[in-house]
Amino acid sequence: MGTRLHLAAALHATGEEAFTATHWADLVREAEHGTLDFVTFGDSLGGAPGLDAVLTAARVAPLTTHVGLVPTAVVTHTEPFHLSKAIATLDYVSRGRAGVELVVAPDPADARHFGRRGVGPEPELWEEARDYAEVLRRLWDSWEDDAEIRDEATGRFVDREKLHYIDFEGRWFSVRGPSITPHPPQGHPLIAASEPLGDIVFGDDPSVPDRLVFRDADASASAGQFAAWHAEGFAGFRLHGDLRRITRELVPELRERGLFRTSYEETTLRGRLGLARPANQFA
């Protein structure tokens, strides 16, 4: 895990500012000023009105260069094929800084927005989300890195031998594939959730095996508390609250303690978090 901790910020906006791209871009630039690892964009089906998290992240991606962009996706009522290409696209426009936080929607009122299905108990929804995450990974891998030919002379765009059907069959959905978006720059954009089904777990138990565990915390906590939690085994923290207080007060204090970076080094989000680029399972 190393001696330095990781920091992320949960971005929030209310009122009219929540509907302006300029405001979101300013927030992300502030996070980048503080050399944070990534930011998350909240989203829900039944909460306060707001912009789509994935589209917002894609809008601000070209305006930043380093900080990771992790929008929320409610997987209970969305299709994995559509999300896979949206996050792959975000990985391209951000040049390898994309991720996605998967959440579920157990509220029957959310289901009534769609009218296609009821919802079961929350543990069952997380089982569905686990399959969902697996389909995302397989669709991202359905193109090999060198599948694109782009040969104008022969009119061949892609090597069909390097595109793969994923043929996923599960309880909740079946997906044949392949994707219509080439293999993302990171191979697999980051997958986060409050359950251990991806690369990062947002939770309170630092002992989850083979996962980076981020603890949610308020920005008002002293740097010493983060150091103590980090010593307990937490890889990092997703902070809520005043973003400028995080970047202008907390980050300098953590740097003085030698616990946080002073500049960006790795170019991809996976690389910054010490996660290897996954081998393509179909290659």
C-alpha positions as a Markdown table, in Angstrom:
| # | Residue | x | y | z |
|---|---|---|---|---|
| 1 | Met | 0.0 | 0.0 | 0.0 |
| 2 | Gly | 3.0 | 2.3 | 0.5 |
| 3 | Thr | 3.3 | 5.2 | 3.0 |
| 4 | Arg | 1.1 | 7.7 | 1.1 |
| 5 | Leu | -2.6 | 7.7 | 1.3 |
| 6 | His | -5.1 | 8.4 | -1.5 |
| 7 | Leu | -7.7 | 11.2 | -1.4 |
| 8 | Ala | -10.9 | 11.6 | -3.4 |
| 9 | Ala | -13.6 | 14.2 | -3.1 |
| 10 | Ala | -17.4 | 13.7 | -3.5 |
| 11 | Leu | -18.6 | 16.7 | -5.5 |
| 12 | His | -21.9 | 18.2 | -4.6 |
| 13 | Ala | -23.9 | 21.1 | -6.1 |
| 14 | Thr | -27.3 | 22.4 | -5.3 |
| 15 | Gly | -29.7 | 25.0 | -6.8 |
| 16 | Glu | -29.1 | 26.6 | -10.1 |
| 17 | Glu | -25.4 | 25.9 | -10.0 |
| 18 | Ala | -26.0 | 22.2 | -10.3 |
| 19 | Phe | -27.2 | 22.7 | -13.9 |
| 20 | Thr | -24.1 | 24.6 | -15.1 |
| 21 | Ala | -21.1 | 22.9 | -16.7 |
| 22 | Thr | -18.9 | 25.8 | -15.6 |
| 23 | His | -19.6 | 25.2 | -12.0 |
| 24 | Trp | -18.7 | 21.5 | -12.3 |
| 25 | Ala | -15.6 | 22.3 | -14.2 |
| 26 | Asp | -14.5 | 24.7 | -11.6 |
| 27 | Leu | -15.0 | 22.1 | -8.9 |
| 28 | Val | -12.9 | 19.5 | -10.8 |
| 29 | Arg | -10.2 | 22.0 | -11.4 |
| 30 | Glu | -10.0 | 22.8 | -7.7 |
| 31 | Ala | -9.7 | 19.1 | -7.0 |
| 32 | Glu | -6.9 | 18.9 | -9.5 |
| 33 | His | -5.2 | 21.9 | -7.9 |
| 34 | Gly | -5.0 | 19.8 | -4.7 |
| 35 | Thr | -3.6 | 16.8 | -6.6 |
| 36 | Leu | -6.5 | 14.6 | -5.5 |
| 37 | Asp | -6.6 | 11.0 | -6.9 |
| 38 | Phe | -10.2 | 11.3 | -8.2 |
| 39 | Val | -13.6 | 12.9 | -7.7 |
| 40 | Thr | -17.0 | 11.3 | -7.7 |
| 41 | Phe | -20.2 | 12.7 | -9.2 |
| 42 | Gly | -23.3 | 11.7 | -7.3 |
| 43 | Asp | -26.5 | 10.6 | -9.1 |
| 44 | Ser | -29.8 | 9.0 | -8.2 |
| 45 | Leu | -33.2 | 8.2 | -9.6 |
| 46 | Gly | -35.4 | 9.7 | -6.9 |
| 47 | Gly | -33.2 | 12.3 | -5.3 |
| 48 | Ala | -32.9 | 16.0 | -6.0 |
| 49 | Pro | -33.0 | 17.1 | -9.7 |
| 50 | Gly | -29.6 | 17.3 | -11.3 |
| 51 | Leu | -27.5 | 16.6 | -14.3 |
| 52 | Asp | -26.6 | 13.1 | -15.5 |
| 53 | Ala | -23.4 | 12.1 | -13.7 |
| 54 | Val | -21.7 | 10.3 | -16.6 |
| 55 | Leu | -22.5 | 13.1 | -19.1 |
| 56 | Thr | -21.2 | 15.7 | -16.6 |
| 57 | Ala | -18.0 | 13.8 | -16.2 |
| 58 | Ala | -17.6 | 13.6 | -20.0 |
| 59 | Arg | -18.2 | 17.3 | -20.3 |
| 60 | Val | -15.5 | 18.4 | -17.9 |
| 61 | Ala | -12.9 | 15.7 | -18.9 |
| 62 | Pro | -11.3 | 17.8 | -21.7 |
| 63 | Leu | -11.0 | 20.7 | -19.3 |
| 64 | Thr | -8.7 | 18.8 | -16.9 |
| 65 | Thr | -5.6 | 16.8 | -17.3 |
| 66 | His | -4.8 | 14.7 | -14.2 |
| 67 | Val | -7.6 | 14.1 | -11.7 |
| 68 | Gly | -9.7 | 10.9 | -12.1 |
| 69 | Leu | -13.4 | 11.2 | -12.9 |
| 70 | Val | -15.7 | 8.6 | -11.3 |
| 71 | Pro | -19.5 | 9.2 | -12.0 |
| 72 | Thr | -22.2 | 7.3 | -10.3 |
| 73 | Ala | -24.4 | 4.9 | -12.2 |
| 74 | Val | -27.6 | 3.3 | -10.8 |
| 75 | Val | -27.3 | -0.2 | -12.2 |
| 76 | Thr | -30.6 | -1.6 | -11.1 |
| 77 | His | -32.6 | 0.0 | -13.9 |
| 78 | Thr | -29.9 | 0.5 | -16.6 |
| 79 | Glu | -28.4 | -1.8 | -19.2 |
| 80 | Pro | -24.7 | -2.8 | -18.8 |
| 81 | Phe | -24.1 | -2.6 | -22.6 |
| 82 | His | -25.0 | 1.1 | -22.6 |
| 83 | Leu | -23.0 | 1.9 | -19.5 |
| 84 | Ser | -19.9 | 0.0 | -20.8 |
| 85 | Lys | -19.6 | 2.1 | -23.9 |
| 86 | Ala | -20.4 | 5.3 | -22.0 |
| 87 | Ile | -17.5 | 4.7 | -19.5 |
| 88 | Ala | -15.2 | 3.5 | -22.2 |
| 89 | Thr | -15.9 | 6.7 | -24.1 |
| 90 | Leu | -15.2 | 8.7 | -20.9 |
| 91 | Asp | -11.9 | 6.8 | -20.6 |
| 92 | Tyr | -11.0 | 8.0 | -24.1 |
| 93 | Val | -11.9 | 11.6 | -23.7 |
| 94 | Ser | -10.1 | 11.8 | -20.3 |
| 95 | Arg | -7.1 | 9.9 | -21.6 |
| 96 | Gly | -7.2 | 7.1 | -19.1 |
| 97 | Arg | -8.8 | 8.8 | -16.1 |
| 98 | Ala | -12.2 | 7.2 | -16.0 |
| 99 | Gly | -14.0 | 5.1 | -13.4 |
| 100 | Val | -17.6 | 4.4 | -12.4 |
| 101 | Glu | -19.3 | 4.0 | -9.0 |
| 102 | Leu | -22.0 | 1.3 | -9.1 |
| 103 | Val | -25.0 | 1.8 | -6.9 |
| 104 | Val | -28.4 | 0.0 | -6.6 |
| 105 | Ala | -31.9 | 1.4 | -6.2 |
| 106 | Pro | -34.0 | -0.6 | -3.7 |
| 107 | Asp | -36.8 | 2.0 | -3.5 |
| 108 | Pro | -40.0 | 0.9 | -5.3 |
| 109 | Ala | -40.6 | 4.5 | -6.2 |
| 110 | Asp | -37.5 | 4.5 | -8.4 |
| 111 | Ala | -38.8 | 1.4 | -10.2 |
| 112 | Arg | -42.0 | 3.2 | -11.0 |
| 113 | His | -40.0 | 5.7 | -13.0 |
| 114 | Phe | -39.4 | 2.9 | -15.5 |
| 115 | Gly | -42.4 | 0.7 | -15.1 |
| 116 | Arg | -40.6 | -2.4 | -16.3 |
| 117 | Arg | -39.9 | -4.3 | -13.1 |
| 118 | Gly | -40.3 | -4.4 | -9.4 |
| 119 | Val | -37.3 | -4.6 | -7.1 |
| 120 | Gly | -36.3 | -7.3 | -4.7 |
| 121 | Pro | -34.3 | -7.0 | -1.4 |
| 122 | Glu | -31.2 | -5.0 | -1.4 |
| 123 | Pro | -28.8 | -8.0 | -1.1 |
| 124 | Glu | -30.3 | -9.4 | -4.3 |
| 125 | Leu | -29.8 | -6.1 | -6.1 |
| 126 | Trp | -26.1 | -6.3 | -5.2 |
| 127 | Glu | -25.9 | -9.8 | -6.6 |
| 128 | Glu | -27.3 | -8.3 | -9.8 |
| 129 | Ala | -24.7 | -5.5 | -9.6 |
| 130 | Arg | -22.0 | -8.1 | -9.3 |
| 131 | Asp | -23.0 | -9.7 | -12.6 |
| 132 | Tyr | -23.3 | -6.2 | -14.0 |
| 133 | Ala | -19.7 | -5.4 | -13.1 |
| 134 | Glu | -18.6 | -8.7 | -14.8 |
| 135 | Val | -20.4 | -7.8 | -18.0 |
| 136 | Leu | -18.7 | -4.4 | -18.0 |
| 137 | Arg | -15.3 | -6.0 | -17.8 |
| 138 | Arg | -16.1 | -8.5 | -20.5 |
| 139 | Leu | -17.5 | -5.9 | -22.9 |
| 140 | Trp | -14.4 | -3.7 | -22.4 |
| 141 | Asp | -12.3 | -6.7 | -23.2 |
| 142 | Ser | -14.3 | -7.7 | -26.3 |
| 143 | Trp | -12.0 | -5.6 | -28.4 |
| 144 | Glu | -8.3 | -6.5 | -28.4 |
| 145 | Asp | -5.9 | -3.5 | -28.2 |
| 146 | Asp | -4.9 | -3.9 | -31.9 |
| 147 | Ala | -8.3 | -4.8 | -33.3 |
| 148 | Glu | -8.5 | -1.5 | -35.2 |
| 149 | Ile | -6.9 | -1.5 | -38.6 |
| 150 | Arg | -8.2 | 1.7 | -40.2 |
| 151 | Asp | -6.8 | 0.8 | -43.6 |
| 152 | Glu | -8.3 | 3.3 | -46.1 |
| 153 | Ala | -6.8 | 1.4 | -49.1 |
| 154 | Thr | -8.6 | -1.8 | -48.4 |
| 155 | Gly | -11.6 | -0.3 | -46.6 |
| 156 | Arg | -11.0 | -2.4 | -43.5 |
| 157 | Phe | -11.7 | -0.7 | -40.2 |
| 158 | Val | -11.3 | -3.6 | -37.8 |
| 159 | Asp | -9.8 | -7.1 | -37.6 |
| 160 | Arg | -12.9 | -9.2 | -36.9 |
| 161 | Glu | -10.7 | -12.0 | -35.5 |
| 162 | Lys | -9.9 | -9.6 | -32.6 |
| 163 | Leu | -13.5 | -8.8 | -31.7 |
| 164 | His | -15.1 | -11.3 | -29.3 |
| 165 | Tyr | -18.6 | -12.3 | -28.3 |
| 166 | Ile | -18.8 | -12.4 | -24.5 |
| 167 | Asp | -21.9 | -14.7 | -24.4 |
| 168 | Phe | -22.8 | -13.8 | -20.8 |
| 169 | Glu | -25.8 | -15.7 | -19.4 |
| 170 | Gly | -27.0 | -14.7 | -16.0 |
| 171 | Arg | -30.1 | -14.6 | -13.8 |
| 172 | Trp | -30.9 | -11.0 | -14.7 |
| 173 | Phe | -29.7 | -10.5 | -18.2 |
| 174 | Ser | -27.9 | -12.1 | -21.1 |
| 175 | Val | -25.4 | -10.2 | -23.2 |
| 176 | Arg | -23.8 | -11.5 | -26.4 |
| 177 | Gly | -21.6 | -8.5 | -27.3 |
| 178 | Pro | -19.1 | -7.5 | -28.6 |
| 179 | Ser | -19.0 | -3.8 | -27.6 |
| 180 | Ile | -19.2 | -1.1 | -30.3 |
| 181 | Thr | -16.4 | 0.9 | -28.5 |
| 182 | Pro | -12.7 | -0.1 | -28.8 |
| 183 | His | -10.8 | -1.4 | -25.8 |
| 184 | Pro | -10.5 | 1.5 | -23.3 |
| 185 | Pro | -7.0 | 3.1 | -22.6 |
| 186 | Gln | -6.9 | 1.7 | -19.1 |
| 187 | Gly | -8.2 | -1.7 | -20.3 |
| 188 | His | -10.7 | -1.7 | -17.5 |
| 189 | Pro | -11.8 | 1.8 | -16.2 |
| 190 | Leu | -12.0 | 1.8 | -12.4 |
| 191 | Ile | -15.0 | 0.1 | -10.8 |
| 192 | Ala | -16.0 | 1.3 | -7.3 |
| 193 | Ala | -18.9 | 0.4 | -5.1 |
| 194 | Ser | -19.9 | 0.0 | -1.4 |
| 195 | Glu | -19.7 | -3.7 | -1.9 |
| 196 | Pro | -16.5 | -5.7 | -2.9 |
| 197 | Leu | -17.3 | -6.2 | -6.6 |
| 198 | Gly | -14.8 | -3.9 | -8.2 |
| 199 | Asp | -11.4 | -2.3 | -7.6 |
| 200 | Ile | -12.4 | 0.1 | -4.8 |
| 201 | Val | -14.7 | -0.4 | -1.9 |
| 202 | Phe | -16.2 | 2.6 | -0.1 |
| 203 | Gly | -16.7 | 1.2 | 3.4 |
| 204 | Asp | -15.6 | 1.1 | 7.0 |
| 205 | Asp | -13.8 | -2.3 | 7.0 |
| 206 | Pro | -10.1 | -2.0 | 5.8 |
| 207 | Ser | -9.6 | -5.7 | 5.8 |
| 208 | Val | -11.6 | -6.5 | 2.6 |
| 209 | Pro | -9.2 | -8.7 | 0.6 |
| 210 | Asp | -7.8 | -7.7 | -2.7 |
| 211 | Arg | -9.5 | -4.3 | -2.7 |
| 212 | Leu | -8.5 | -0.7 | -2.1 |
| 213 | Val | -10.8 | 0.4 | 0.8 |
| 214 | Phe | -11.7 | 4.1 | 0.9 |
| 215 | Arg | -13.5 | 5.4 | 4.0 |
| 216 | Asp | -16.0 | 8.2 | 3.6 |
| 217 | Ala | -15.2 | 11.0 | 5.9 |
| 218 | Asp | -16.1 | 14.7 | 6.6 |
| 219 | Ala | -13.6 | 17.3 | 5.4 |
| 220 | Ser | -13.6 | 18.8 | 8.9 |
| 221 | Ala | -11.7 | 15.8 | 10.5 |
| 222 | Ser | -7.8 | 16.8 | 11.7 |
| 223 | Ala | -5.0 | 15.4 | 9.5 |
| 224 | Gly | -4.0 | 13.3 | 12.4 |
| 225 | Gln | -7.2 | 11.3 | 12.3 |
| 226 | Phe | -6.6 | 10.4 | 8.6 |
| 227 | Ala | -3.1 | 9.3 | 9.5 |
| 228 | Ala | -4.4 | 7.1 | 12.2 |
| 229 | Trp | -7.1 | 5.5 | 9.9 |
| 230 | His | -4.4 | 5.0 | 7.3 |
| 231 | Ala | -2.3 | 3.2 | 9.8 |
| 232 | Glu | -5.3 | 0.9 | 10.5 |
| 233 | Gly | -5.2 | -0.2 | 6.8 |
| 234 | Phe | -7.4 | 2.2 | 4.9 |
| 235 | Ala | -6.0 | 2.9 | 1.5 |
| 236 | Gly | -7.6 | 6.3 | 1.3 |
| 237 | Phe | -10.6 | 8.5 | 2.0 |
| 238 | Arg | -13.4 | 10.0 | 0.0 |
| 239 | Leu | -14.1 | 13.4 | 1.6 |
| 240 | His | -17.4 | 15.3 | 1.8 |
| 241 | Gly | -17.7 | 18.9 | 2.5 |
| 242 | Asp | -15.9 | 22.2 | 1.6 |
| 243 | Leu | -13.7 | 21.3 | -1.3 |
| 244 | Arg | -11.4 | 24.3 | -0.9 |
| 245 | Arg | -10.9 | 23.4 | 2.7 |
| 246 | Ile | -9.7 | 20.0 | 1.5 |
| 247 | Thr | -7.4 | 21.3 | -1.1 |
| 248 | Arg | -6.1 | 24.5 | 0.7 |
| 249 | Glu | -5.9 | 23.3 | 4.3 |
| 250 | Leu | -6.0 | 19.5 | 4.6 |
| 251 | Val | -3.8 | 18.6 | 1.7 |
| 252 | Pro | -0.9 | 21.0 | 2.7 |
| 253 | Glu | -1.0 | 19.5 | 6.2 |
| 254 | Leu | -0.9 | 16.0 | 4.9 |
| 255 | Arg | 2.0 | 16.9 | 2.6 |
| 256 | Glu | 3.9 | 18.3 | 5.6 |
| 257 | Arg | 3.5 | 14.9 | 7.2 |
| 258 | Gly | 4.8 | 13.1 | 4.1 |
| 259 | Leu | 1.4 | 11.4 | 3.6 |
| 260 | Phe | 0.3 | 12.9 | 0.3 |
| 261 | Arg | 1.8 | 13.7 | -3.1 |
| 262 | Thr | 3.0 | 17.1 | -4.1 |
| 263 | Ser | 2.4 | 16.5 | -7.8 |
| 264 | Tyr | 0.9 | 14.0 | -10.2 |
| 265 | Glu | 3.2 | 11.3 | -11.6 |
| 266 | Glu | 1.2 | 8.5 | -13.1 |
| 267 | Thr | -1.0 | 9.5 | -16.1 |
| 268 | Thr | -3.8 | 7.0 | -15.6 |
| 269 | Leu | -6.2 | 6.6 | -12.7 |
| 270 | Arg | -5.4 | 2.9 | -12.3 |
| 271 | Gly | -1.7 | 3.7 | -12.3 |
| 272 | Arg | -2.1 | 6.4 | -9.7 |
| 273 | Leu | -3.8 | 3.9 | -7.4 |
| 274 | Gly | -1.2 | 1.2 | -8.0 |
| 275 | Leu | -3.6 | -1.0 | -10.0 |
| 276 | Ala | -2.1 | -2.8 | -13.0 |
| 277 | Arg | -3.7 | -2.7 | -16.4 |
| 278 | Pro | -5.7 | -6.0 | -16.6 |
| 279 | Ala | -4.8 | -8.5 | -19.2 |
| 280 | Asn | -7.5 | -8.9 | -21.9 |
| 281 | Gln | -9.3 | -12.1 | -21.0 |
| 282 | Phe | -10.1 | -12.9 | -24.6 |
| 283 | Ala | -6.8 | -12.2 | -26.2 |
